[in-house]
Amino acid sequence: MLAGFAANVGRSLGRGWRVKRAIRLGLALLLLTALLFGAQYALTRMALNAKAARGAVIDSFNGVAVYYNGGVNETHGRHLTADGYNLGLKYQCVEFVKRYYHARFGHRMADAYGHAKAFFQPGLASGVLNRQRGLLQFANGGSEPPRVEDILVFGPSLFNPYGHVAIVAEVNAHAVIVVQQNAGPLLSSREAFPYRRHGAQLWLADERVLGWLRLLPPAALASAPLALVPVASSSVALGVTAR
């Protein structure tokens, strides 16, 4: 009888120890997750580059300035043109791309809002007009390579659900080089993306690249093929578009 009682006590103690260990492990994982996301939250809202102040010009392309944003998730108010066209949140990636196209070409997007990833319309065939942006759209992996002044569009990533956009500054035999705003507090405003060819297809190696958008001359724009499915204009305010 005593032996049976001792065995039951031992089993109870063993179960209790396993429960306590599971609780401690769960609490440790929760603490680690909180620390990681807390660090990510703080780092994306801190200006880590001591050589540049927020709003400082750090680059330019064809006379259009690139500004330093600080932490990638920081915002500094909305940038509107004199007549109220929305260029985006200062000094996010979308603001630079839209400001560039407005300054260089007088281009205005039909949908003046949306995250960076929303610049690329899923399901649209390559070479068809993206009516939200008023630009031809080409998918990564198609037969049409990027050209200088195209808009490169990146999809979301683990720590950036908003995507990213940049202007193509150069295309050489090995890579596509972009100029970008808000790439990160310690990253360059210029970045090279190697590409590879497979038959008639061209792939930018970075899997985040969804494709690129291209301006058409006004005469060609009037006769460009349109998407078969109408796209409703979004009224959602532009959020953080940092990469």
C-alpha positions in Angstrom: 0.0 0.0 0.0 2.8 2.4 0.9 4.6 1.6 -2.3 1.4 2.4 -4.3 0.9 5.7 -2.5 4.5 6.6 -3.0 4.2 5.8 -6.8 1.1 8.0 -7.0 2.8 10.9 -5.3 5.8 10.5 -7.6 3.6 10.6 -10.7 1.8 13.7 -9.4 5.0 15.5 -8.7 6.3 14.5 -12.1 3.2 16.0 -13.8 3.4 19.1 -11.7 7.1 19.6 -12.7 6.3 19.2 -16.4 3.4 21.7 -16.1 5.7 24.2 -14.4 8.4 23.7 -17.0 5.9 24.2 -19.8 4.6 27.4 -18.2 8.2 28.7 -17.7 9.0 27.9 -21.4 5.8 29.6 -22.6 6.6 32.7 -20.6 10.2 32.8 -21.9 8.9 32.6 -25.5 6.4 35.4 -24.9 9.1 37.5 -23.4 11.5 36.8 -26.3 8.8 37.7 -28.8 7.9 40.9 -27.0 11.6 41.9 -26.9 12.1 41.2 -30.6 9.0 43.1 -31.7 9.8 45.9 -29.3 13.3 46.2 -30.7 12.0 46.1 -34.3 9.4 48.8 -33.4 12.0 51.0 -31.8 14.7 50.6 -34.5 12.3 51.4 -37.3 11.4 54.7 -35.6 15.0 55.8 -34.8 17.4 57.8 -36.9 20.5 55.7 -36.7 22.5 57.7 -39.2 24.3 60.4 -37.2 25.6 62.0 -40.5 22.1 63.0 -41.7 19.2 64.9 -40.2 15.6 64.0 -40.9 14.6 65.8 -44.1 18.2 66.3 -45.3 18.9 65.8 -49.0 21.0 62.7 -49.3 20.9 62.1 -53.1 19.2 63.3 -56.3 18.3 61.9 -59.7 17.5 64.1 -62.7 17.3 67.1 -60.4 14.7 65.5 -58.0 16.0 65.3 -54.4 16.0 62.2 -52.2 15.5 63.0 -48.5 16.5 61.2 -45.4 13.6 59.8 -43.4 15.2 58.5 -40.2 13.6 55.3 -39.0 11.8 53.6 -41.9 8.4 53.8 -40.1 8.7 57.4 -39.2 6.4 59.9 -40.9 6.6 63.7 -41.1 3.3 64.9 -42.4 1.7 64.7 -45.8 3.2 66.3 -48.9 0.7 67.9 -51.2 1.2 70.0 -54.3 0.0 73.6 -54.4 -3.3 72.5 -55.9 -3.8 69.6 -53.4 -2.5 66.5 -55.3 -1.3 64.0 -52.8 2.4 63.1 -53.2 2.5 60.9 -50.0 3.9 61.0 -46.6 7.3 62.8 -46.1 9.9 61.2 -46.6 8.6 57.8 -47.5 9.5 55.8 -50.6 6.1 56.5 -52.2 6.5 60.3 -51.8 9.8 60.2 -53.7 8.4 58.2 -56.6 5.3 60.2 -57.0 7.2 63.5 -56.6 9.7 62.3 -59.2 7.0 61.5 -61.8 5.1 64.7 -61.0 8.3 66.9 -61.3 9.7 65.1 -64.4 6.5 64.4 -66.4 3.6 66.2 -64.7 2.2 62.8 -64.0 -0.7 62.3 -61.6 -2.0 59.0 -60.5 -5.8 58.4 -60.7 -5.6 56.7 -57.3 -3.4 59.2 -55.3 -3.3 56.9 -52.2 -2.2 53.4 -51.3 0.8 51.6 -49.9 3.8 50.9 -52.1 2.7 47.3 -52.8 -0.6 48.6 -54.1 1.2 50.2 -57.1 1.3 46.7 -58.7 -2.1 45.4 -59.8 -2.2 41.5 -59.4 -3.5 39.6 -62.3 -2.9 42.3 -64.9 -1.1 41.1 -68.0 2.3 42.5 -68.8 2.2 45.5 -71.0 -1.4 46.5 -70.0 -2.3 49.9 -68.6 -2.6 50.0 -64.8 -5.4 52.5 -64.6 -5.0 53.2 -60.9 -1.5 54.5 -61.6 -1.8 55.6 -65.3 1.2 53.5 -66.2 2.0 50.4 -68.1 2.7 47.4 -65.9 5.2 44.7 -66.5 5.7 41.6 -64.3 9.0 40.4 -63.0 9.9 37.3 -65.1 8.4 38.6 -68.4 10.0 39.5 -71.7 10.2 43.2 -71.2 13.2 44.4 -69.1 13.1 47.5 -66.9 14.1 50.8 -68.4 15.6 53.9 -66.8 12.9 55.9 -65.0 10.6 52.9 -64.6 9.1 52.4 -61.2 10.3 49.2 -59.5 7.6 47.8 -57.2 8.4 45.4 -54.3 6.0 43.3 -52.4 5.8 43.0 -48.6 8.3 41.2 -46.4 8.3 39.8 -42.9 9.0 43.1 -41.2 7.5 45.3 -43.9 3.9 44.6 -44.8 3.7 47.7 -47.0 6.1 47.0 -49.8 8.5 49.4 -51.4 8.9 51.5 -54.6 12.0 52.9 -56.3 13.1 54.6 -59.6 15.3 52.7 -62.0 18.5 54.8 -62.4 20.5 52.5 -64.6 20.3 49.1 -66.4 23.6 47.5 -67.2 24.6 44.0 -68.4 24.4 42.5 -64.9 22.0 44.5 -62.7 19.2 47.1 -62.4 20.3 50.0 -60.2 17.7 52.0 -58.4 17.5 55.3 -56.6 15.2 55.2 -53.6 14.0 57.1 -50.6 13.6 55.5 -47.1 15.6 52.4 -47.8 16.6 52.3 -44.2 18.6 54.5 -41.8 21.9 52.9 -42.6 21.3 51.7 -46.2 22.2 53.5 -49.4 19.8 55.5 -51.6 21.3 53.5 -54.5 20.9 49.7 -54.7 21.8 47.2 -57.4 19.5 44.2 -58.1 21.2 41.4 -60.3 19.0 39.9 -62.9 19.1 36.7 -65.0 17.6 35.6 -68.3 15.9 32.3 -69.1 15.1 32.3 -72.7 12.9 35.4 -73.4 12.2 35.9 -69.7 14.1 38.2 -67.5 14.1 37.8 -63.7 15.3 40.2 -61.1 16.9 37.9 -58.5 15.2 39.6 -55.5 12.0 37.7 -55.0 10.3 40.8 -53.5 10.3 42.5 -56.9 6.8 42.2 -58.3 7.5 44.2 -61.5 7.8 47.7 -62.9 5.6 50.5 -64.1 6.3 52.7 -67.2 5.1 56.0 -68.4 3.6 56.3 -71.9 3.6 59.5 -74.1 0.1 61.1 -74.1 -0.7 59.9 -77.6 0.2 56.3 -76.9 -1.5 56.5 -73.5 -4.9 57.2 -75.2 -4.6 54.0 -77.3 -3.1 51.7 -74.6 -4.8 48.4 -73.8 -6.9 48.6 -70.7 -7.6 46.1 -68.0 -10.8 44.2 -68.5 -11.8 44.5 -64.9 -12.5 48.0 -63.6 -10.4 49.1 -60.6 -12.1 51.2 -58.0 -10.2 54.2 -56.7 -9.2 53.8 -53.1 -10.1 56.4 -50.5 -7.9 54.8 -47.8 -5.2 57.2 -46.6 -1.6 56.4 -47.4 0.1 54.6 -44.6 3.7 53.8 -43.9 5.4 52.5 -47.0 8.8 51.9 -45.7 10.8 48.9 -46.9 
